[in-house]
Amino acid sequence: MTAQSRPGKPGRKPRKGRGRTAHQPVIIAAADHAVTRKTIARSAQKVLDKLHEAGHSAYLVGGGVRDALVGLRPKDFDVATDASPETIRALFRNSRIIGRRFRLVHVVYGREIIEVATFRAAHSKGEGGEVGSAGRIVRDNVFGSIEEDACRRDFSVNALYYNLVDGTVVDYVGGLADLDAGVFRLIGDPVTRCEEDPVRVLRAVRLAAKLDFDIAEDTLAAMRQVRGELKSTPPPRLFEEVLKLFQGGYALRSFHSIREHELLHYLFPLLDERLKAGDEALETMLDAALQ
């Protein structure tokens, strides 16, 4: 299914931008995309403005940019910057450093939290990175440039950076082309990226269901190869992802996609057995409940 034919969504217009070379990103001017200050939560604007005023580079990145570009109302606002966690913490009294595997800063505005992360580099480049025996990242605290940070993210459509200063969207990894095509694609070697964090297998299914996107063939192949690693994923991380699967407003699509990609066994093994045994009443009840 192409982006132009995807049901319920208007056709996406090709965007004008300065072309990417080996060292330069694609840059989309403010007039050629849908992200504006009005689409960004005021709290996220405050964080970006304060980092800029302190002389740091700072961008909105991830799902907030992705969703705004496809015409959805963003709910998550993540910031990436060249400031260290300690520097960020010193700038914002209403903040705290969290995480050991992946250190970042939560800036708190009432009930709203803005996640601020320092640009990451490859975990093999410094002492802050560590990979376990199964290829899973144990620590990911090697800091780098924005280009390195883009290459460390999961999916190309999640590696788009919005610059509040001039309104441009910056793309180092082909995310804009994948967004226009309606495709989720892992950045870099797909198997390695899934092994680093097997929860990415579930995240691909969830986000593809949310946006009605396809999943790239090489990403699908990697998901099939690595999905067994979900058995050894810490239960709290699986629980968090399951909540997102079923509480995001697209629960039925998510459920069907989980079954299609043979992932239900790793989340709800008894339910998977019943459905595979042909329990039609249970299937009807689930479809009605998740509708």
C-alpha positions as CSV (number, residue, x, y, z in Angstrom):
1,M,0.0,0.0,0.0
2,T,1.5,3.4,-1.0
3,A,1.3,6.6,1.0
4,Q,-1.0,8.1,-1.7
5,S,-3.5,5.2,-1.5
6,R,-3.5,4.8,2.3
7,P,-7.2,5.0,3.5
8,G,-8.2,7.9,5.6
9,K,-5.1,9.9,4.9
10,P,-4.6,12.7,2.4
11,G,-1.8,12.1,-0.1
12,R,1.5,13.4,1.1
13,K,3.2,16.0,-1.0
14,P,6.9,15.6,-1.9
15,R,8.8,18.1,0.1
16,K,11.4,20.5,-1.3
17,G,14.7,20.4,0.4
18,R,18.4,20.8,0.1
19,G,19.8,17.5,-0.9
20,R,21.9,15.3,1.4
21,T,25.5,14.4,0.7
22,A,27.8,12.1,2.7
23,H,28.2,14.9,5.3
24,Q,25.2,17.1,4.8
25,P,21.5,16.4,5.8
26,V,18.4,17.1,3.8
27,I,17.0,20.4,5.2
28,I,13.4,21.3,4.7
29,A,12.5,25.0,5.0
30,A,9.7,26.1,7.4
31,A,7.4,26.9,4.5
32,D,7.5,23.3,3.2
33,H,6.3,21.4,6.2
34,A,3.6,21.4,8.9
35,V,5.6,21.8,12.1
36,T,5.3,25.2,13.7
37,R,5.5,26.7,17.2
38,K,1.8,26.3,17.4
39,T,2.1,22.5,17.1
40,I,4.6,22.3,20.0
41,A,3.6,22.3,23.7
42,R,4.6,25.6,25.4
43,S,6.7,23.6,27.9
44,A,8.8,22.1,25.1
45,Q,9.2,25.6,23.6
46,K,10.5,26.9,27.0
47,V,13.1,24.1,27.1
48,L,14.3,24.7,23.6
49,D,14.4,28.5,24.0
50,K,16.4,28.2,27.3
51,L,18.9,25.8,25.8
52,H,19.4,28.1,22.8
53,E,19.8,31.2,25.0
54,A,22.5,29.3,26.9
55,G,24.4,28.8,23.7
56,H,23.5,25.2,23.0
57,S,22.1,23.4,19.9
58,A,18.7,21.9,20.7
59,Y,16.1,20.3,18.5
60,L,12.7,18.7,18.9
61,V,13.1,15.1,17.7
62,G,11.2,11.8,17.5
63,G,7.5,11.1,17.6
64,G,6.4,14.7,18.1
65,V,8.1,15.8,14.8
66,R,6.9,12.6,13.0
67,D,3.3,13.0,14.0
68,A,3.2,16.7,13.2
69,L,4.6,16.1,9.7
70,V,1.8,13.6,8.9
71,G,-1.0,15.9,10.3
72,L,-1.5,14.3,13.7
73,R,-1.5,16.3,17.0
74,P,1.8,15.6,18.8
75,K,1.6,14.3,22.3
76,D,5.2,13.5,23.0
77,F,7.9,16.2,23.0
78,D,11.5,15.0,23.2
79,V,14.5,17.3,22.9
80,A,18.0,16.5,21.8
81,T,20.9,18.8,22.5
82,D,24.7,19.1,22.7
83,A,24.4,20.0,26.4
84,S,25.5,17.3,28.9
85,P,23.0,15.9,31.4
86,E,24.7,17.8,34.2
87,T,24.6,21.1,32.2
88,I,20.9,20.6,31.5
89,R,20.2,19.8,35.1
90,A,22.0,23.1,36.1
91,L,19.9,25.1,33.6
92,F,16.5,23.8,34.8
93,R,15.8,23.8,38.5
94,N,12.6,21.9,37.7
95,S,14.6,18.9,36.4
96,R,16.2,15.6,37.4
97,I,18.6,13.2,35.8
98,I,17.2,9.7,35.4
99,G,18.5,6.4,34.0
100,R,21.6,4.4,34.2
101,R,21.5,2.5,30.8
102,F,20.5,5.7,29.1
103,R,21.0,8.9,31.1
104,L,18.7,11.8,30.3
105,V,17.0,14.7,32.0
106,H,13.3,15.1,32.8
107,V,12.2,18.7,32.9
108,V,8.9,18.9,34.8
109,Y,6.2,21.4,34.2
110,G,3.3,20.4,36.5
111,R,2.0,17.0,35.2
112,E,4.0,17.4,31.9
113,I,7.5,16.0,31.4
114,I,9.8,17.0,28.6
115,E,12.6,14.5,28.0
116,V,15.9,16.1,27.2
117,A,18.8,13.8,25.9
118,T,22.3,14.6,25.0
119,F,23.3,13.7,21.4
120,R,24.5,10.1,21.4
121,A,27.4,8.5,19.4
122,A,28.0,4.9,18.7
123,H,28.2,3.0,22.0
124,S,31.6,1.5,20.9
125,K,33.2,4.9,20.7
126,G,33.7,5.6,24.4
127,E,33.7,4.3,27.9
128,G,30.0,5.2,28.4
129,G,28.8,2.4,26.1
130,E,28.5,-1.3,26.8
131,V,26.9,-4.2,24.9
132,G,25.9,-7.5,26.5
133,S,26.6,-11.0,25.2
134,A,23.3,-11.2,23.2
135,G,24.0,-7.8,21.4
136,R,21.7,-5.9,23.8
137,I,22.9,-2.5,24.8
138,V,23.6,-2.4,28.5
139,R,24.8,1.2,28.7
140,D,24.4,3.9,26.0
141,N,26.0,7.1,27.4
142,V,28.6,7.9,24.7
143,F,27.9,11.5,23.6
144,G,28.5,12.8,20.1
145,S,27.2,15.0,17.3
146,I,23.7,15.5,15.9
147,E,24.6,13.4,12.9
148,E,25.9,10.6,15.1
149,D,22.7,10.9,17.2
150,A,20.5,10.5,14.2
151,C,22.3,7.3,13.3
152,R,21.8,5.9,16.8
153,R,18.0,6.3,16.7
154,D,15.6,3.4,16.0
155,F,13.5,4.2,12.9
156,S,14.3,6.7,10.2
157,V,11.0,8.5,10.6
158,N,11.8,9.0,14.3
159,A,15.2,10.7,13.5
160,L,13.8,14.0,12.1
161,Y,15.0,17.1,14.0
162,Y,13.0,20.3,14.2
163,N,14.9,23.5,14.7
164,L,12.7,26.0,16.6
165,V,15.1,28.9,15.7
166,D,14.6,28.9,11.9
167,G,11.7,26.4,11.6
168,T,13.7,23.9,9.5
169,V,13.4,20.1,9.7
170,V,16.7,18.3,9.4
171,D,17.1,14.7,8.1
172,Y,20.3,12.7,8.1
173,V,19.0,9.2,7.5
174,G,16.3,9.4,4.8
175,G,13.4,9.7,7.2
176,L,11.5,12.2,5.2
177,A,11.4,9.9,2.1
178,D,10.2,7.0,4.3
179,L,7.6,9.3,5.9
180,D,6.3,10.2,2.4
181,A,6.3,6.6,1.4
182,G,4.5,5.5,4.6
183,V,7.3,3.1,5.7
184,F,8.9,2.2,9.0
185,R,12.5,1.3,8.5
186,L,15.2,0.6,11.1
187,I,18.4,2.7,10.7
188,G,21.5,0.8,10.0
189,D,21.7,-3.0,10.1
190,P,18.2,-4.1,11.1
191,V,19.3,-7.3,13.0
192,T,21.9,-5.4,15.0
193,R,19.4,-2.7,15.9
194,C,16.8,-5.3,17.0
195,E,19.4,-7.2,19.0
196,E,20.4,-3.9,20.8
197,D,16.8,-3.5,22.0
198,P,14.3,-6.3,21.2
199,V,11.4,-4.0,22.3
200,R,11.9,-2.3,18.9
201,V,10.1,-5.3,17.4
202,L,7.0,-4.4,19.3
203,R,7.5,-0.7,18.7
204,A,7.6,-1.2,15.0
205,V,4.3,-3.0,15.1
206,R,2.7,-0.4,17.4
207,L,3.8,2.6,15.4
208,A,2.9,1.0,12.0
209,A,-0.5,0.3,13.3
210,K,-0.9,3.8,14.7
211,L,0.0,5.5,11.4
212,D,-1.2,2.8,9.1
213,F,2.3,2.5,7.7
214,D,4.1,-0.5,6.1
215,I,7.2,-2.0,7.6
216,A,10.2,-2.3,5.4
217,E,11.1,-5.9,4.3
218,D,14.6,-5.9,5.8
219,T,13.1,-4.6,9.1
220,L,10.4,-7.3,9.0
221,A,13.1,-10.0,8.4
222,A,15.1,-8.8,11.4
223,M,12.0,-8.7,13.6
224,R,11.3,-12.3,12.8
225,Q,14.9,-13.3,13.5
226,V,15.1,-11.5,16.9
227,R,11.5,-11.7,18.3
228,G,12.5,-14.7,20.5
229,E,14.6,-12.3,22.5
230,L,11.4,-10.8,23.9
231,K,11.3,-13.7,26.3
232,S,14.3,-12.3,28.1
233,T,13.2,-8.7,28.1
234,P,12.5,-7.2,31.6
235,P,8.7,-7.4,32.3
236,P,8.4,-3.7,33.2
237,R,9.6,-2.7,29.7
238,L,7.2,-5.2,28.0
239,F,4.4,-3.9,30.2
240,E,5.1,-0.3,29.3
241,E,5.0,-1.2,25.6
242,V,1.8,-3.2,25.9
243,L,0.1,-0.2,27.6
244,K,1.0,1.9,24.6
245,L,-0.2,-0.8,22.2
246,F,-3.7,-0.9,23.7
247,Q,-4.2,2.6,25.1
248,G,-3.3,4.7,22.1
249,G,-6.6,4.7,20.3
250,Y,-5.7,2.0,17.8
251,A,-5.9,-1.1,20.0
252,L,-7.7,-3.4,17.5
253,R,-5.2,-2.7,14.7
254,S,-2.4,-3.2,17.1
255,F,-3.8,-6.6,18.2
256,H,-4.3,-7.8,14.7
257,S,-0.8,-6.7,13.8
258,I,0.7,-8.5,16.8
259,R,-1.0,-11.7,15.7
260,E,0.0,-11.2,12.1
261,H,3.6,-10.9,13.1
262,E,3.4,-13.9,15.5
263,L,4.2,-11.8,18.6
264,L,1.2,-12.6,20.7
265,H,2.9,-15.7,22.2
266,Y,5.6,-13.5,23.8
267,L,3.1,-11.2,25.4
268,F,0.0,-13.4,26.2
269,P,1.0,-17.1,25.7
270,L,-2.3,-18.6,27.0
271,L,-4.4,-16.3,24.9
272,D,-2.3,-17.2,21.9
273,E,-3.0,-20.9,22.5
274,R,-6.7,-20.3,22.8
275,L,-6.9,-18.3,19.6
276,K,-4.7,-20.8,17.7
277,A,-7.1,-23.6,18.9
278,G,-9.9,-21.8,17.1
279,D,-11.8,-20.2,20.0
280,E,-14.2,-18.1,17.8
281,A,-16.2,-16.8,20.8
282,L,-13.0,-15.5,22.4
283,E,-11.9,-13.8,19.2
284,T,-15.3,-12.2,18.7
285,M,-15.2,-10.9,22.3
286,L,-11.7,-9.5,21.9
287,D,-12.6,-7.7,18.6
288,A,-15.6,-6.1,20.3
289,A,-13.6,-5.1,23.4
290,L,-10.7,-3.6,21.4
291,Q,-12.8,-1.8,18.8
